[in-house]
């Protein structure tokens, strides 16, 4: 047999023309359709006793070189031609869905995957911590009217003086520059200043703003200005002038002269030679002296506070005074005016003088003094063994007792009286002893609306008239 296949020919021991059923190619095995060379030649030759030459690919099939496209005539076993067969172009190589035992696809060997090497974890590096920067202390807003940031060195509860929490502009006096009289002259700004003088004799003017001025040693002259100033003479005999505003003036250890000027001024007095001067004008304000010595208010000064714990005496003037004691045994005198005397702690002696006064003894065994012409006074007592002492113008026969609500009224003549508040509210508010100038002592007895004085140690017995 002779057949033609894409230009190739071969002869076999079979004289009939019988081309292969399908083009043969190692990549297109018989299982993809038809019989192939193996099926055509081997099966046909065996059935007719024909020896079939075996080609290069096993089982006696001839394997011509593969061609891209082949035109084949399909025949059956009787060599009857069939329809032409045009194979479809081979698709792009893809992995086969199944494995052909005659031509298994060559699978690429899997490449070994590199195993990731463990990477060392980076160690956190210590970060340098920024050093905290010191923050400035918050300063209170300056007060253009008063030096309310100040605290008095002698009384920490005072609202004026000494340690200023808002110093403003700090100025140190230059002691190297002096005038022909040997004085330094310094002028502050129009804002709040804190000015420190030298050990010599300084003249310092604060200017506008609530200034704080320290004179230092030497006989200094300190002048505030238009706003509330704090002036400290310190050592030497100083002259302090507050000017306008609510000023605080503290001359220091020696005998000083202090003038407050307009406004509500506060003076600190610690030397018997200190002189406080207030002018009685309309803008003079309500002025106060704080002292650690016995003191009598000068003209045009309204209030007096005794400081410390010594047994001090405080005396008012013709104005309506507030006079406050300390923790010692104080003698307080109101003189003229409607005064308020407060003894606080200790065994105090309170004499309101002329005017309608309020006498508050506080704790301790206190003595309240009253006489004819004193007006209408009120006693507010808290505790202790207390005494109402009458002057020479009052005898037991001049006294009439009456109840008014919870108060006991002690009348002397037609125009003078002492009202003891809350007498009937408790024993702490009662006055235990009524003493007269002749040395006699009485106590209050009675019930309901009828009360009288009963002699405890009397020179003469006095029968009382019941209250109306």
Secondary structure, 3 states (H helix, E strand, C coil): CEEEECCEEEECCCCCCCCCCCCCECCECHHHCCCHHHHHHHHHHHHCCCCCCCCCECCCECCCCCCCCCEEEEECCCCCEEEEEECCCCCCCCCCCCCCCCCCCCCCCCCCCCCCCCCCCCCCCCCCCCCCCCCCCCCCCCCCCECCCCECCCCCCCCCCECCCCCCEEEECCCCCCCCCCCEEEECCCCCEEEECCCCCEEEECCCCCCEEECCCCCCEEEEECCCCEEECCCCCCEEEEECCECEEECCCCCCEEECCCCCCEEEECCCCCEEECCCCCCCCCCEEEECCCEECCCCCCEEEECCCCCCEEECCCCCCEEECCCCCCEEECCCCCCEEECCCCCCEEECCCCCCEEEEECCCCEEEECCCCCEEEEEECCCCCEEEECCCCCHHHEEEEEECCEEEEEECCCEEEEECCHHHCHHHCCCEEECCCCCEEEEEEECCEEEEEEEECCCCCCCCCCC
